[in-house]
Amino acid sequence: MEKIGQKILLNIDQVSRLTGVRKSTLRYWEKCFPEFLRPERTPSMRREYRMEDITIIDSIKKLLEEEHLTNQGVRVRLQRPGRQSQ
């Protein structure tokens, strides 16, 4: 069952609804955090997010909104071993 979840790809609209993060914000985070958030692209350049990307988006959202970190603070926290915020 876990292998199936790894193959699921979601478009930016689906990810926005699932995470509660605006599409424009997702595109901005892709530019701010390219080492962590890099969705795959279709031949027509549409973004396709993996479940791993959703986890990273949730972590970025928590670090920015709940812990009030700056973008640099988010990068530092995501680079730590174990990566996701607790």
C-alpha positions in Angstrom: 0.0 0.0 0.0 2.9 2.4 0.8 4.3 1.9 -2.8 0.9 3.1 -4.2 1.2 6.3 -2.1 4.6 7.0 -3.5 3.4 7.0 -7.1 0.5 9.4 -6.5 1.0 12.7 -8.2 -1.2 15.7 -7.4 -1.5 19.0 -9.3 -1.1 22.4 -7.7 -4.8 22.9 -7.3 -5.2 19.6 -5.4 -2.2 20.3 -3.2 -3.6 23.8 -2.5 -6.9 22.4 -1.3 -5.3 19.6 0.6 -2.8 21.8 2.5 -4.7 25.0 2.7 -1.8 26.9 1.1 -2.6 29.2 -1.8 -1.3 28.3 -5.2 0.7 31.5 -5.5 2.3 30.7 -2.1 3.2 27.2 -3.3 4.9 28.7 -6.4 6.7 31.2 -4.2 7.9 28.5 -1.8 9.2 26.5 -4.8 11.5 29.5 -5.5 12.4 30.1 -1.9 13.1 26.5 -1.0 14.3 24.8 -4.2 16.5 22.4 -2.3 13.5 21.0 -0.5 10.5 21.7 -2.7 10.9 20.7 -6.3 7.7 19.2 -7.8 8.1 17.2 -11.0 7.0 18.7 -14.3 4.9 17.3 -17.1 6.0 17.9 -20.7 3.6 20.8 -20.7 5.4 22.2 -17.5 2.5 21.6 -15.1 3.6 20.9 -11.6 3.1 17.4 -10.1 3.6 17.0 -6.4 4.5 13.7 -4.7 3.3 12.8 -1.2 6.8 13.6 0.1 6.3 17.2 -1.2 3.0 17.4 0.8 5.0 16.6 3.9 7.5 19.3 3.2 4.8 21.8 2.5 3.1 21.0 5.8 6.5 21.4 7.5 7.2 24.8 5.9 3.7 26.0 6.7 4.1 25.0 10.4 7.5 26.6 10.7 6.3 29.9 9.1 2.9 30.2 10.7 3.3 28.5 14.1 6.9 29.0 14.9 7.2 32.3 13.1 10.5 31.5 11.5 12.0 33.5 8.6 12.7 31.8 5.3 16.3 31.4 6.4 15.2 29.8 9.7 13.0 27.4 7.8 16.0 26.4 5.6 18.1 25.8 8.7 15.4 23.7 10.4 14.7 21.6 7.3 18.4 20.9 6.9 18.6 19.3 10.3 18.8 15.5 10.5 15.3 14.1 10.6 14.2 17.2 8.7 10.5 17.5 9.7 9.6 19.8 12.5 8.3 18.1 15.6 
